[in-house]
Amino acid sequence: MKKVLVVDDSAVWRTYLQNLLEIHGYTVEVAKDGLEGLNRFFSFLPDTVIVDYVMPKLNGVHFTRFIRSFSTFKNVGIMILTGAEETINPFWAKKSGANAFLKKTAPQSEIERTVLEFVAQPFSMEWSRELYALHIEPFGELVDILEESLRDSTITKEILQLSEYIYDEKLVMKKIYNLFTELFEFNNFYACVSTYSHARVYAFGNKELSNPNSVFEKAEEIRFFSYFKYIDAYYEGTERKIENAIGEVITRKEEPIGFIIIENPKVPEVAERILALANYSISLIFDLLNYHKLLGSQKELEEITGAYDRHAITGKIVNLIDFSKRNQLPLSFVSIKLLNLRKLYTSKGTDYTNQLLRTFVKFLEEQLSDTIARIELGKFLAVILGKNVTPVQKQLESFQIIFNESEEYKNLKEIEVETNLFVWNGESVGEILEKL
């Protein structure tokens, strides 16, 4: 049964919400202020939190922002309750990370309906080893929270500052390694950053290093999957299995772009805590490294599928927007998301899946447009110039029919796709890609 944490300094509201939720089958715990709420959160690990806005020691917005600072808790649902005279600054309301807001002055029937509908949503606590590393000791005072927040923000700042060395990938990896050696004790550090075609692997340490094959075997244990054709190793290692290690898959928009593995950490909980915290900032650095790699290659087409890469398509879109303006031609974009790509890579293998993707791009070029780009690992973009929205919609319908029934491309039926049409209306390239 799903777990709900209620945090409110009012005993009346705590009891009211606890009774309401328990009657409907939820497991509920309560806390009387923000500080106690944080401690209860880390011990109870709820799927959903209902927290009051104005409370002693820590208000609801600060509570929420602290929880959202951990990527592990991104799928936990948080609702903030506000009183009659309480208003939240629009900026902080947006940036708080809360999923919903509810006025305590609303009619009782509306409050109960809204709360029950909210907790029934598919919010969840993602169970992983990292959960046990996020907080070891309870927060005793508000200063403990401030100290932890300061430490977290300092680590994030240190990692983001590495963007000035983006031209030297090995140096960036070495600096991440050096930063980690200052934060906790361990033997060896392995890092992989990958584009769609190439994985680059680095290693540093004070003990004998394992070769890349052993590193990727360990990476599979932390749910990293291989989708690239080539592996470039920038170190020498021996054939030995990595036994005692923890790792973190580095993701961009929930898709893997690399991983970090720490071998023989002295206190695994601390290492896991730091890796979980650093995931987002490291993902930004890894993404910059990949982008710099694409710029340096001077290739427009992505090697695996033959589609335009993310860098090349931005320039193409700029030119097409200019052409569209000058000639008053309509411009449309179709995103094609592959829903089961991870399953294909893990069940069918890298070579088979990549060949399937190359065939898929050929099919897209025949049916939709000759301008096809791979903008994410599992998402493609078709740019259509000179057609109004109705013809484009009909073209998409025809695409779906042929995709499902074509004998020539019958192997493509293994791919589950979802399409989204976006008609250009003056947006910039960044706004277009953001909407897609």
C-alpha positions in Angstrom: 0.0 0.0 0.0 1.2 3.5 -0.8 2.7 5.6 1.9 1.8 9.2 2.7 3.6 11.7 5.0 1.6 14.6 6.4 3.6 17.5 7.8 1.6 20.2 9.5 2.1 22.2 12.8 -1.7 22.0 13.4 -2.7 18.9 15.3 -6.2 19.3 14.0 -5.1 19.1 10.3 -2.6 16.3 11.0 -5.4 14.2 12.6 -7.9 15.1 9.9 -5.7 14.2 7.0 -4.4 11.1 8.7 -7.9 9.7 9.3 -9.0 10.6 5.8 -6.1 8.8 4.2 -6.1 5.7 6.5 -9.8 5.2 5.9 -9.0 4.9 2.2 -6.2 2.3 2.8 -3.1 4.5 2.9 -0.2 4.0 5.3 0.3 7.4 7.0 2.9 9.0 9.2 2.8 12.6 10.5 5.2 15.3 11.6 4.6 18.6 13.5 7.1 20.8 11.8 9.4 21.0 8.8 12.5 19.7 10.6 10.7 16.7 12.0 9.1 16.2 8.6 12.5 15.9 6.9 13.7 13.3 9.4 10.5 11.4 9.1 10.7 11.6 5.3 14.2 10.0 5.2 13.1 7.2 7.6 9.6 6.6 6.3 10.4 7.1 2.6 6.9 8.0 1.5 5.4 7.9 -2.0 3.5 11.2 -1.4 3.9 14.1 1.0 1.3 16.6 2.0 3.0 19.6 3.7 1.8 22.8 5.2 3.3 26.1 3.8 3.8 28.1 7.1 5.4 26.0 9.8 8.1 26.4 12.6 11.7 25.7 11.8 11.2 25.0 8.0 8.4 26.1 5.8 6.7 23.9 3.1 8.6 25.5 0.1 12.0 25.1 1.8 11.1 21.5 2.7 10.1 20.8 -0.9 13.2 22.3 -2.4 15.4 20.3 -0.1 13.7 17.0 -1.1 13.8 17.9 -4.8 17.6 18.5 -4.5 17.9 14.7 -4.5 17.3 13.2 -8.0 16.3 10.0 -6.3 13.1 11.6 -5.1 12.0 13.1 -8.4 8.9 10.9 -8.6 7.7 11.5 -5.0 4.4 13.5 -5.1 4.4 16.7 -3.0 1.3 18.9 -2.3 1.6 22.2 -0.4 -1.3 23.4 1.8 -1.8 27.1 2.2 -4.0 29.1 4.7 -6.5 31.8 4.1 -4.1 34.7 4.2 -1.1 32.9 2.9 0.2 33.4 -0.7 3.3 32.0 -2.3 5.5 34.1 -4.5 4.9 32.9 -8.1 8.6 32.3 -8.7 9.0 30.1 -5.6 5.8 28.3 -6.3 7.1 27.4 -9.7 10.6 26.5 -8.5 9.6 24.8 -5.3 9.2 21.4 -7.1 5.7 20.9 -5.6 3.2 19.0 -7.8 0.1 20.8 -6.5 -1.1 23.5 -4.1 -4.4 23.4 -2.1 -6.1 26.1 0.0 -7.1 25.0 3.4 -10.1 27.4 3.1 -11.7 25.3 0.3 -14.9 23.5 1.1 -14.3 20.2 2.9 -15.7 18.1 0.1 -13.3 19.8 -2.3 -10.3 19.3 0.0 -11.1 15.6 0.5 -11.7 15.0 -3.3 -8.5 16.9 -4.2 -6.3 15.1 -1.7 -7.6 11.7 -2.5 -7.2 12.3 -6.3 -3.7 13.6 -5.7 -2.4 10.6 -3.6 -4.0 8.2 -6.1 -1.7 9.4 -8.9 1.3 7.2 -9.8 3.8 8.9 -7.5 6.4 6.6 -6.1 9.5 6.3 -4.0 12.2 4.8 -6.3 13.8 2.0 -4.3 17.6 1.7 -4.9 20.7 1.2 -2.9 21.2 5.0 -3.0 18.3 5.5 -0.7 20.2 4.1 2.2 23.1 6.5 1.5 21.2 9.7 1.3 20.9 10.4 5.0 22.7 8.5 7.7 22.0 10.5 10.8 18.9 12.5 11.7 18.9 16.3 11.4 19.2 17.6 15.0 18.8 21.3 14.2 18.1 23.6 11.3 21.8 24.3 11.1 22.3 20.6 10.1 20.1 21.1 7.1 21.8 24.3 6.1 25.2 22.6 6.5 24.1 19.7 4.3 22.6 22.1 1.7 25.8 24.1 1.7 27.9 21.0 1.2 25.7 19.8 -1.6 25.7 23.2 -3.4 29.5 23.4 -3.0 30.0 20.0 -4.7 27.6 21.0 -7.5 29.5 24.2 -8.0 32.8 22.4 -8.1 31.6 20.1 -10.8 29.9 22.7 -12.9 33.1 24.8 -12.9 34.8 22.0 -14.9 33.0 23.3 -18.0 36.0 25.6 -18.6 38.1 22.5 -19.3 35.6 21.0 -21.8 38.3 21.0 -24.5 40.3 18.4 -22.5 38.0 15.5 -21.6 40.7 13.4 -19.8 41.5 16.4 -17.6 37.8 16.8 -16.7 37.6 13.2 -15.7 40.8 13.5 -13.6 39.4 16.5 -11.8 36.2 14.7 -11.0 38.3 11.9 -9.6 40.4 14.3 -7.6 37.3 15.9 -6.2 35.9 12.5 -5.1 39.2 11.6 -3.4 38.8 14.7 -1.2 35.2 13.7 -0.3 35.6 10.0 0.5 38.1 7.2 0.5 38.2 4.6 -2.3 40.7 2.7 -4.5 39.7 3.2 -8.1 37.5 5.4 -10.2 36.0 4.5 -13.6 34.1 6.9 -15.8 32.4 6.4 -19.2 30.8 9.1 -21.3 29.1 8.1 -24.5 27.6 9.4 -27.7 25.3 7.2 -29.8 28.2 5.7 -31.6 31.2 5.9 -29.2 31.9 5.3 -25.5 35.0 6.8 -24.0 36.3 5.1 -20.8 38.7 6.6 -18.3 40.1 5.2 -15.0 42.3 6.5 -12.2 43.2 5.0 -8.9 45.8 3.8 -6.4 45.3 0.1 -7.1 45.5 -2.2 -10.1 42.8 -1.1 -12.7 40.4 -3.4 -14.4 40.1 -3.5 -18.1 37.0 -1.9 -19.9 35.3 -5.3 -20.4 35.2 -5.8 -16.6 34.1 -2.2 -16.2 31.1 -2.7 -18.6 30.2 -5.9 -16.9 29.9 -4.0 -13.6 28.0 -1.2 -15.4 25.3 -3.7 -16.5 24.7 -4.5 -12.8 23.8 -0.8 -12.2 21.3 -1.0 -15.2 23.5 0.7 -17.8 23.0 -0.7 -21.2 25.3 -0.5 -24.3 23.9 1.2 -27.4 27.2 2.4 -29.0 29.3 0.6 -31.6 32.8 1.6 -30.5 34.6 1.7 -27.1 37.6 3.9 -26.8 39.6 3.2 -23.6 42.1 5.9 -22.4 43.9 3.8 -19.8 45.5 0.3 -19.4 43.8 -2.3 -17.3 44.1 -6.0 -16.5 41.6 -8.8 -16.8 40.1 -9.0 -13.3 36.6 -8.7 -12.1 35.5 -5.7 -10.1 34.0 -7.1 -6.9 33.3 -4.4 -4.3 32.0 -1.4 -6.1 29.1 1.1 -6.3 28.1 3.0 -9.4 25.7 5.6 -10.8 24.3 5.8 -14.3 24.6 9.3 -15.6 21.4 10.4 -17.4 20.2 13.2 -19.6 16.5 13.5 -19.9 16.2 10.1 -18.3 18.5 8.5 -21.0 21.9 7.2 -20.2 24.9 9.1 -21.4 27.5 7.4 -19.2 28.3 6.1 -15.8 30.7 6.3 -12.9 31.9 3.3 -10.9 33.8 3.6 -7.5 35.8 0.6 -6.5 36.3 -0.4 -2.9 34.8 2.7 -1.2 35.7 2.7 2.5 32.2 3.9 3.4 29.8 2.8 0.6 26.9 4.9 2.0 28.9 8.1 1.7 30.1 7.3 -1.8 26.5 6.5 -2.9 25.2 9.7 -1.4 27.8 11.8 -3.2 27.2 10.0 -6.6 23.4 10.5 -6.3 23.9 14.1 -5.5 26.4 14.8 -8.3 24.4 13.0 -11.0 22.7 16.1 -12.4 25.7 18.3 -12.5 27.9 15.6 -13.9 25.2 14.9 -16.6 25.5 18.6 -17.7 29.3 18.2 -18.0 29.0 14.9 -19.8 26.5 16.5 -22.2 28.9 19.4 -22.9 31.7 16.9 -23.5 29.6 15.0 -26.0 28.6 18.3 -27.8 32.2 19.3 -28.0 33.0 15.9 -29.5 30.3 16.4 -32.1 31.7 19.8 -33.0 35.2 18.5 -33.4 34.2 15.6 -35.6 32.8 18.0 -38.3 30.3 15.4 -39.3 26.7 16.2 -39.9 25.3 12.7 -40.0 25.1 10.5 -36.9 27.2 7.4 -37.5 24.8 4.7 -36.4 21.6 5.7 -38.1 22.6 8.1 -40.8 20.3 10.8 -39.4 21.5 14.4 -38.7 23.0 14.7 -35.2 21.9 17.2 -32.6 24.4 19.8 -33.5 23.9 19.7 -37.3 20.1 19.8 -37.1 20.1 23.1 -35.1 21.9 24.8 -38.0 19.5 23.2 -40.5 16.5 24.5 -38.6 17.9 28.0 -38.5 18.3 28.0 -42.3 14.8 26.5 -42.8 13.2 29.1 -40.5 14.9 31.8 -42.5 13.8 30.2 -45.8 10.3 29.8 -44.4 10.1 33.5 -43.4 11.4 34.8 -46.7 9.1 32.6 -48.9 6.1 32.6 -46.5 6.1 28.8 -46.4 4.6 26.7 -43.5 7.1 24.8 -41.4 6.3 21.7 -39.2 8.2 19.4 -36.9 7.3 15.9 -36.0 9.0 14.2 -33.1 9.1 10.4 -33.2 9.7 8.8 -29.8 10.7 5.1 -29.6 9.0 3.8 -26.5 10.7 0.4 -26.2 14.3 1.2 -27.2 15.9 0.1 -24.0 14.1 -3.2 -24.2 15.3 -3.7 -27.8 18.9 -3.0 -26.8 18.9 -5.4 -23.8 16.9 -8.2 -25.5 18.0 -8.0 -29.1 21.6 -6.7 -28.7 23.4 -3.6 -29.7 24.3 -4.5 -33.3 20.8 -5.8 -34.2 19.1 -2.7 -32.7 21.4 -0.2 -34.3 20.8 -1.8 -37.7 17.0 -1.7 -37.0 17.4 2.0 -36.3 19.2 2.6 -39.5 16.4 1.0 -41.4 13.9 3.0 -39.4 15.6 6.3 -40.4 15.5 5.2 -44.1 11.8 4.6 -43.7 11.3 8.0 -42.1 13.1 9.7 -45.0 10.9 7.9 -47.5 7.6 8.6 -45.7 8.0 11.9 -43.9 11.0 14.1 -44.9 14.5 14.0 -46.1 15.5 16.0 -43.1 15.6 13.5 -40.2 17.6 14.0 -37.0 18.3 12.0 -33.9 17.8 14.5 -31.1 17.9 12.0 -28.2 18.9 8.4 -27.9 15.3 7.3 -28.4 13.8 10.3 -30.2 14.0 11.4 -33.8 12.9 14.6 -35.5 11.4 15.1 -39.0 11.3 18.6 -40.4 8.6 19.2 -43.1 8.7 22.4 -45.1 6.0 23.8 -47.4 3.0 21.8 -46.2 0.1 23.2 -44.2 -1.0 21.4 -41.0 -3.8 19.3 -42.6 -1.6 17.7 -45.3 1.0 17.0 -42.7 -1.6 15.3 -40.4 -2.7 13.2 -43.3 0.9 12.3 -44.1 1.3 11.2 -40.4 -1.8 9.0 -40.7 -0.4 7.4 -43.8 2.9 6.9 -42.1 1.3 5.1 -39.2 -0.7 2.8 -41.6 2.4 1.9 -43.7 4.5 1.5 -40.6 2.1 -1.1 -39.3 1.3 -2.9 -42.5 4.4 -2.7 -44.8 5.9 -6.0 -45.8 9.1 -4.4 -46.9 9.7 -2.9 -43.5 8.0 -5.6 -41.4 10.9 -5.9 -39.0 10.1 -2.3 -37.9 7.0 -3.6 -36.2 9.3 -4.5 -33.3 9.6 -0.7 -32.6 6.8 1.0 -30.6 6.5 4.7 -31.7 4.7 7.8 -30.5 4.5 10.8 -32.7 3.9 14.5 -31.9 3.3 17.2 -34.4 4.4 20.8 -33.8 3.7 23.6 -36.3 6.2 26.5 -36.2 4.8 29.8 -35.1 7.8 32.1 -34.7 9.6 30.0 -32.0 13.4 30.0 -31.8 15.4 26.8 -32.3 15.8 26.3 -28.6 12.1 26.7 -28.0 11.3 24.2 -30.8 13.6 21.5 -29.4 12.2 22.2 -25.9 8.6 21.7 -27.0 9.5 18.5 -28.8 
